[in-house]
């Protein structure tokens, strides 16, 4: 796609004609098939699909960590040629500094950017409240639970005020109950800040709970096989009401069927698989 393509004014991210191969000793390996997608400004999009289908490859291209073999990635109409401050990334692996307190970890990027102290402290204080870290401001990472450390990582990315947040299974390593709480907090945080979010997960329940729109990817080489709208995120979500909402559960079942088709599974999934499909 040429660099001067003109996306819709509502599109924050546009991926066009994307296809990626990795070089190996045995020759090139195709990570993704043709991928075309757009993400609107302020939209929360989740991506699910079989392991190895190219989800993280796509996210790394959005982040500017890799250059696609074919096609282009645009952010606000400009080609993505490398990492940029307008795009923040949260990986499953924690990226917080063990020698800094919660407060100073969250404000680390703002210090590097030489944000005035009063402005920096106000931004950090707001995120501490939004992510449920109040009372832990002066704790060090080794004094926190895994869930708390992940909240710090999320808040640290948000504090730098990127326009787009890219998240690669950030809650996969925490326990089930903590994960539910983090998901609810993330819904509130995204709504409160109006960020554009692209979130990779293996959990169908998580994908539907968080999203305005769920994308389902095929097996490798992956392409987008379906996009399912999920209404009502802006009004807020909690797990108690989500689990008894017939419309939400119908969407969960729809997404689950699509994912299981790519696994070659024809029988209904047990309930335990819904959280880690």
C-alpha positions in Angstrom: 0.0 0.0 0.0 1.4 3.5 -0.8 2.4 5.8 2.0 -0.1 8.4 1.0 -3.2 6.2 1.5 -6.1 8.2 3.1 -7.9 6.3 5.9 -11.1 7.4 7.4 -10.9 10.4 9.8 -12.2 8.1 12.5 -9.5 5.5 12.0 -6.6 5.6 14.5 -4.9 2.5 13.2 -5.1 1.1 9.6 -3.4 -2.2 8.6 -3.5 -2.8 4.8 -2.1 -5.7 2.8 -0.1 -6.9 5.8 1.7 -10.2 5.4 4.8 -11.3 7.3 7.5 -13.9 6.9 10.3 -14.8 9.4 13.7 -15.8 8.1 14.9 -19.2 9.5 17.8 -21.5 8.8 15.4 -23.7 6.8 14.0 -20.8 4.8 11.2 -18.2 5.3 8.3 -19.1 7.5 5.0 -17.4 6.9 3.6 -15.9 10.2 0.5 -14.3 8.8 -1.6 -14.4 5.7 -3.1 -11.2 4.3 -4.4 -9.0 7.1 -6.5 -5.8 6.6 -8.1 -4.1 9.5 -8.8 -0.7 11.0 -9.3 0.5 14.6 -11.3 3.6 15.3 -10.2 6.3 17.6 -11.2 5.4 21.2 -12.2 1.8 20.2 -11.2 -1.2 22.4 -10.4 -4.1 20.0 -9.5 -7.6 21.2 -7.9 -10.3 19.1 -8.2 -14.0 19.7 -7.0 -17.0 17.7 -5.0 -20.3 17.9 -1.5 -20.2 19.3 1.1 -19.4 16.7 -1.4 -17.8 14.3 0.5 -14.4 14.2 -1.3 -12.4 16.8 1.9 -11.1 18.5 3.6 -10.6 15.1 0.7 -8.2 14.2 1.0 -6.4 17.5 4.7 -6.0 17.1 4.2 -4.5 13.7 1.7 -2.0 15.2 4.2 -1.1 17.8 6.9 -0.6 15.2 9.1 -3.3 16.5 9.1 -5.2 13.2 8.7 -4.1 9.6 6.1 -6.1 7.7 7.3 -8.1 4.8 4.4 -6.8 2.8 1.8 -4.1 3.3 1.7 -1.1 5.6 0.6 0.0 9.1 -0.6 3.5 9.6 -1.2 5.5 12.8 -3.2 8.7 12.3 -2.5 8.3 8.6 1.2 8.3 9.0 3.3 5.1 8.2 4.6 3.3 11.3 8.3 3.0 10.8 9.4 2.3 14.3 8.4 2.7 18.0 6.8 6.0 18.8 5.5 7.9 21.9 1.9 7.8 20.5 1.9 4.0 20.9 2.4 2.4 24.3 2.9 -1.4 24.8 2.1 -3.7 27.8 3.5 -7.2 27.5 2.8 -10.2 29.6 6.4 -9.9 31.0 6.5 -7.1 33.6 8.6 -4.1 32.6 8.8 -2.3 36.0 12.0 -1.3 37.8 12.6 -3.2 41.1 14.5 -0.3 42.6 11.6 2.2 42.2 8.5 2.6 44.2 5.0 2.3 42.7 4.8 6.0 42.4 8.2 6.4 40.7 7.7 3.4 38.4 4.4 4.9 37.1 6.1 8.3 36.6 9.3 7.0 35.1 8.4 7.8 31.5 7.2 11.3 32.5 10.5 11.9 34.2 12.4 10.9 31.1 10.2 13.3 29.1 11.0 16.0 31.6 7.3 16.6 32.4 7.0 19.4 35.0 6.8 17.9 38.5 3.4 19.2 39.4 1.9 17.8 36.1 3.7 14.5 36.6 2.5 14.1 40.1 -1.1 14.9 39.2 -1.0 12.3 36.3 0.5 9.6 38.6 -2.0 10.3 41.4 -4.9 9.9 39.0 -3.7 6.6 37.6 -3.0 5.3 41.1 -6.7 5.9 41.9 -7.9 4.5 38.6 -5.9 1.3 38.9 -6.6 0.5 42.5 -3.1 1.2 43.8 -4.0 3.8 46.4 -2.2 3.0 49.6 0.7 1.3 47.8 2.3 4.3 46.3 5.6 3.9 48.3 5.9 0.2 48.1 8.6 -1.5 46.0 7.7 -4.3 43.4 9.0 -7.1 45.7 6.4 -6.0 48.3 3.5 -6.3 45.9 1.4 -9.3 44.6 1.6 -10.3 41.0 -1.7 -8.6 40.3 -0.5 -5.3 41.9 2.8 -5.4 39.8 0.7 -5.9 36.7 -1.4 -2.8 37.6 1.8 -0.8 38.0 2.9 -1.9 34.5 -0.4 -0.9 33.0 -0.4 2.5 34.8 3.2 3.1 33.8 2.2 2.7 30.1 -0.9 4.9 30.5 1.1 7.6 32.4 3.1 8.4 29.3 -0.2 9.4 27.7 0.1 7.5 24.4 -2.9 7.7 22.1 -2.8 3.9 21.4 -2.3 1.1 24.0 -1.1 -2.2 22.6 -1.5 -5.1 25.1 -0.2 -8.7 24.6 -1.9 -11.0 27.1 -1.0 -8.8 30.1 -3.1 -10.7 32.6 -2.2 -14.3 31.6 0.2 -14.9 34.5 -2.1 -13.8 37.4 -4.5 -15.9 39.2 -8.2 -16.2 38.1 -9.7 -14.0 40.7 -7.1 -11.2 40.3 -7.6 -11.4 36.6 -11.3 -10.7 36.9 -10.6 -7.6 39.0 -7.9 -6.4 36.6 -10.3 -6.8 33.6 -13.0 -4.7 35.4 -10.4 -2.0 36.2 -9.1 -2.0 32.6 -12.7 -1.4 31.3 -13.0 1.6 33.6 -9.5 2.9 32.8 -10.1 2.7 29.1 -13.5 4.4 29.4 -12.1 7.2 31.7 -9.2 8.0 29.4 -10.7 7.4 26.0 -7.6 5.6 24.7 -7.6 3.3 21.6 -6.7 -0.2 22.8 -5.6 -3.3 20.9 -5.6 -6.3 23.2 -4.4 -9.9 22.5 -5.8 -12.7 24.5 -6.3 -16.5 24.4 -9.4 -16.1 26.6 -12.7 -15.8 24.8 -14.5 -14.5 27.9 -11.9 -11.9 28.4 -12.0 -10.9 24.8 -15.7 -10.3 24.8 -15.8 -8.7 28.3 -13.3 -6.0 27.4 -14.1 -5.2 23.8 -16.1 -3.0 21.6 -15.2 -5.4 18.8 -13.6 -8.9 18.8 -11.4 -10.0 16.0 -11.0 -13.7 15.4 -7.8 -15.0 13.6 -7.4 -18.2 11.7 -4.7 -20.8 12.3 -1.3 -20.0 11.0 -0.7 -18.2 8.6 -3.3 -16.1 10.3 -5.8 -13.8 8.7 -8.9 -12.1 10.2 -11.8 -14.5 9.7 -14.4 -12.5 11.6 -15.2 -9.3 13.4 -17.9 -9.3 16.1 -19.3 -6.1 17.6 -19.9 -6.1 21.3 -22.3 -3.3 22.4 -22.3 -1.4 25.7 -18.7 -1.1 26.8 -18.9 2.7 27.4 -21.7 2.1 29.9 -19.3 -0.1 32.0 -19.2 -3.8 32.7 -18.8 -6.0 35.7 -18.5 -9.8 35.7 -21.6 -10.4 37.8 -24.0 -8.8 35.3 -21.9 -10.0 32.3 -22.3 -13.7 33.2 -26.1 -13.4 33.4 -26.5 -11.2 30.3 -28.0 -13.5 27.6 -26.8 -11.2 24.8 -23.3 -11.1 26.0 -23.2 -14.9 26.5 -24.5 -15.4 23.0 -21.5 -13.4 21.7 -19.2 -15.4 23.8 -20.6 -18.6 22.3 -20.3 -17.2 18.8 -16.6 -16.3 19.3 -15.9 -19.6 20.9 -17.3 -21.5 18.0 -15.2 -19.5 15.6 -12.0 -20.1 17.6 -12.7 -23.8 17.9 -13.3 -24.2 14.2 -9.6 -23.1 13.8 -8.6 -25.8 16.2 -10.5 -28.4 14.3 -12.8 -29.0 17.2 -16.4 -29.9 16.4 -17.7 -30.7 19.9 -18.8 -28.1 22.4 -16.1 -26.8 24.7 -16.2 -27.4 28.4 -16.8 -24.4 30.5 -13.2 -24.4 31.7 -11.9 -23.8 28.1 -13.9 -20.6 27.7 -11.4 -18.7 29.8 -8.4 -19.9 27.9 -9.6 -20.8 24.4 
